[in-house]
């Protein structure tokens, strides 16, 4: 499967990638026909540690989750790697670790350490020189050019769109395969990103409802020159709402019978997690006649 995502982009395919954050979300999305999945750092930090996406999740936390998701699914995986989890040596090891884990594209950003979610306030970025060096190291560290480097800038919020465009161009010159300007604040700004950066590399847009950016349709983004749209909260937002509704019904009624919350039954859960393979194995090797 290595290089599948690169091949899709080379053919001009537009990639819609839902956010996944643990194996229920990953397996459900994997079976639906998406061309890529997006491992969200926000979702991993919250679901794995119960903590905010504020630089508290570690490289080891993230790479092991990436390995589990990549090996447990067939769809190409794009994975958040924050700032590379430290200095330049950490960036090198992060790239190597994610590539070995089976990820097909890694996202490295230019925030200071510790970083924050791109749709929260008070984010600060490192100097342009330091940001470019991260991308140069990431490009040098990969073992295959099929492994794609996504260079993200968070400069828009604190320094303006001109600086964000400048940084993205510099990342392209440093060898980034995909450019990611985080948190444009209007549809016109998405148009500008496409118009000014579309010839430099493939472009990625982050769609976060109720975040700093408007939600723009995939068709419009493709028309503006984008190649990928990620939807980090498409799974975790509805999942949290459904969990709360189900638990509230149980708390109030002392039973789940009659709950209006849509739910998988045990047969569906068994199918999702692969119990049929377990049963087939037992028939061949364990069960006695």
C-alpha positions in Angstrom: 0.0 0.0 0.0 3.0 2.3 0.3 2.7 5.2 -2.2 -1.0 4.8 -2.7 -1.8 8.3 -1.4 1.0 9.8 -3.6 -0.4 8.0 -6.6 -3.9 9.2 -5.9 -2.7 12.8 -5.7 -0.6 12.4 -8.8 -3.8 11.4 -10.7 -5.5 14.5 -9.6 -7.9 12.8 -7.1 -9.4 15.0 -4.4 -9.0 13.4 -1.0 -11.6 13.8 1.7 -10.1 12.4 4.9 -12.3 11.9 8.0 -10.6 12.2 11.4 -10.0 9.0 13.3 -8.7 8.8 16.9 -9.0 5.1 18.0 -9.8 1.8 16.4 -13.6 2.0 16.4 -13.5 5.2 14.4 -10.7 3.9 12.2 -12.3 0.6 11.4 -15.7 2.2 10.6 -14.1 4.8 8.3 -11.8 2.2 6.8 -14.8 0.3 5.5 -16.7 3.2 3.9 -14.7 4.0 0.8 -12.7 7.0 1.8 -9.4 7.5 0.0 -7.5 8.4 3.1 -7.9 8.7 6.9 -6.6 11.4 9.1 -5.2 10.6 12.6 -6.0 13.7 14.6 -3.7 14.8 17.3 -6.5 16.5 19.1 -8.5 13.2 19.1 -5.5 11.1 20.2 -4.6 13.4 23.0 -8.2 13.4 24.2 -9.2 9.8 23.7 -5.8 8.2 24.8 -4.9 10.6 27.6 -8.0 12.6 28.4 -6.0 15.8 27.9 -6.2 18.9 25.8 -4.3 19.1 22.5 -1.7 21.5 24.1 1.6 19.7 23.6 1.0 17.1 26.3 0.9 14.0 24.1 4.3 12.5 23.4 6.0 11.1 20.4 5.7 7.6 21.9 1.9 8.1 22.5 1.4 9.3 18.9 3.6 6.8 17.0 2.1 3.8 18.7 -1.4 5.0 18.0 -0.4 5.6 14.4 1.1 2.1 14.1 -2.1 0.5 15.5 -4.3 2.5 13.1 -2.1 2.0 10.1 -1.7 -1.8 10.7 -5.4 -2.2 11.5 -6.8 -0.5 8.4 -6.3 -0.7 4.6 -6.9 3.0 3.8 -3.9 5.3 3.4 -3.2 7.2 6.7 -2.3 10.8 7.1 -1.0 11.5 10.6 -0.6 14.6 12.8 2.9 14.8 14.3 2.6 18.3 15.9 6.0 20.1 15.9 8.1 16.9 15.6 8.1 16.5 19.4 11.2 18.5 20.2 14.4 19.6 18.4 15.6 18.8 14.9 16.9 15.4 16.0 13.4 14.6 17.3 11.9 15.7 14.0 14.2 13.2 12.2 13.2 10.3 14.5 9.5 11.3 14.3 9.6 11.1 10.5 11.4 7.7 10.6 9.1 6.4 13.2 5.9 7.4 11.5 7.1 6.0 8.2 8.1 2.7 9.7 4.7 2.6 11.4 2.9 2.5 8.0 1.8 6.1 7.8 1.7 7.6 4.3 1.9 11.3 5.0 3.1 13.1 8.1 2.1 16.6 9.2 4.8 18.9 10.8 3.9 22.4 11.9 5.8 25.6 12.8 4.4 26.3 16.2 6.6 26.8 19.3 6.8 23.9 21.7 4.5 23.1 23.4 2.0 23.5 20.6 -1.7 24.1 20.7 -4.7 23.1 18.6 -4.8 25.2 15.5 -8.3 26.5 16.3 -7.5 27.8 19.7 -6.0 31.2 20.7 -2.5 32.2 21.8 -0.5 30.1 19.3 3.0 31.2 18.6 5.3 30.2 15.8 9.0 29.7 15.6 11.2 31.9 13.3 10.9 31.3 9.6 14.4 30.0 9.5 13.7 27.5 12.2 10.4 26.4 10.6 12.1 25.8 7.3 14.9 23.8 9.0 12.2 21.4 10.4 10.9 20.7 6.9 14.4 20.3 5.5 15.2 17.7 8.2 11.9 15.9 7.7 12.5 15.7 3.9 16.0 14.4 4.5 14.9 11.9 7.1 12.4 9.9 5.1 13.5 6.7 3.5 11.1 6.8 0.5 9.8 9.7 -1.5 6.4 7.9 -1.4 6.2 9.0 2.2 4.8 12.5 2.0 5.8 15.6 4.1 2.9 18.0 5.0 4.2 21.4 6.1 1.8 23.3 8.2 2.0 27.0 9.2 0.0 28.5 12.1 1.2 32.0 11.3 -2.2 33.2 10.0 -3.8 33.8 13.4 -1.0 35.8 15.0 1.0 37.2 12.1 -1.5 37.5 9.2 -2.0 35.8 5.8 1.0 37.4 4.1 3.3 35.7 6.6 1.5 32.4 6.2 1.8 32.5 2.4 5.5 33.4 2.7 6.1 30.5 5.0 4.3 28.0 2.9 6.3 29.1 -0.2 9.5 28.6 1.8 8.3 25.1 2.9 7.7 24.2 -0.7 11.3 25.2 -1.6 12.5 23.1 1.3 10.9 20.1 -0.3 7.5 19.7 1.3 5.0 17.7 -0.8 1.8 19.2 0.7 1.3 22.7 2.1 -1.2 23.4 4.9 -2.1 26.9 5.9 -4.0 26.5 9.1 -7.1 28.5 10.0 -7.9 30.9 7.1 -10.7 33.1 8.4 -12.9 33.4 5.3 -13.7 31.7 2.1 -11.8 34.5 0.3 -8.7 33.5 2.2 -9.0 29.9 1.1 -9.3 31.2 -2.5 -6.1 33.2 -1.9 -4.2 30.2 -0.6 -5.2 28.3 -3.7 -4.4 31.1 -6.1 -1.0 31.9 -4.6 0.3 28.5 -3.6 -1.4 26.1 -5.9 1.6 25.9 -8.3 4.1 25.2 -5.5 2.8 21.9 -4.1 -0.4 20.1 -3.3 -2.7 22.0 -0.8 -4.5 20.7 2.3 -7.5 22.4 4.0 -8.6 21.8 7.5 -12.4 21.8 8.0 -13.3 22.3 11.6 -17.0 23.3 12.2 -17.3 26.1 14.8 -13.5 26.6 14.6 -11.7 29.7 13.2 -12.3 28.8 9.5 -15.6 28.6 7.6 -16.6 25.1 6.4 -16.1 25.1 2.6 -17.4 22.2 0.5 -15.0 19.8 -1.1 -16.2 20.8 -4.6 -15.3 24.4 -3.9 -12.0 23.6 -2.3 -11.0 21.5 -5.4 -12.0 24.5 -7.6 -9.8 26.7 -5.5 -6.8 24.4 -6.1 -6.8 22.2 -3.0 -6.1 18.5 -3.2 -7.0 17.3 0.3 -9.6 18.3 2.9 -9.3 16.8 6.4 -12.2 16.7 8.9 -10.7 16.0 12.3 -13.9 16.4 14.3 -16.2 14.5 12.0 -16.0 11.4 14.2 -15.1 12.6 17.7 -17.8 15.3 17.8 -20.8 13.1 16.9 -19.3 10.2 19.0 -19.1 12.4 22.1 -22.7 13.6 21.6 -24.0 10.1 21.1 -22.2 8.8 24.2 -23.6 11.6 26.3 -27.1 11.0 25.0 -26.9 7.3 25.6 -25.5 7.6 29.1 -28.1 10.2 30.0 -30.9 7.8 28.9 -29.4 5.0 31.0 -29.0 7.3 34.0 -32.6 8.5 33.8 -34.2 5.2 33.0 -32.0 2.5 34.5 -31.9 0.7 31.2 -30.8 1.1 27.6 -34.1 -0.4 26.4 -36.0 2.1 24.4 -33.1 4.5 23.9 -33.6 6.8 20.9 -29.8 6.9 20.3 -28.8 4.9 17.2 -26.5 2.1 18.2 -24.6 -0.9 16.7 -25.9 -4.2 18.0 -23.6 -6.9 19.2 -23.6 -8.6 15.7 -22.4 -5.4 14.1 -19.7 -4.9 16.8 -18.5 -8.5 16.4 -18.2 -7.9 12.7 -16.4 -4.6 13.1 -13.7 -6.0 15.4 -13.1 -9.2 13.5 -14.7 -11.9 15.6 -15.5 -14.0 12.6 -11.7 -14.5 12.0 -11.4 -15.7 15.7 -14.3 -18.1 15.2 -12.9 -19.5 12.0 -9.5 -20.0 13.6 -11.1 -21.8 16.5 -12.9 -24.1 14.1 -9.6 -25.1 12.4 -7.4 -25.4 15.4 -9.2 -25.3 18.8 -12.6 -27.0 18.6 -12.7 -30.7 19.1 -15.2 -33.0 17.5 
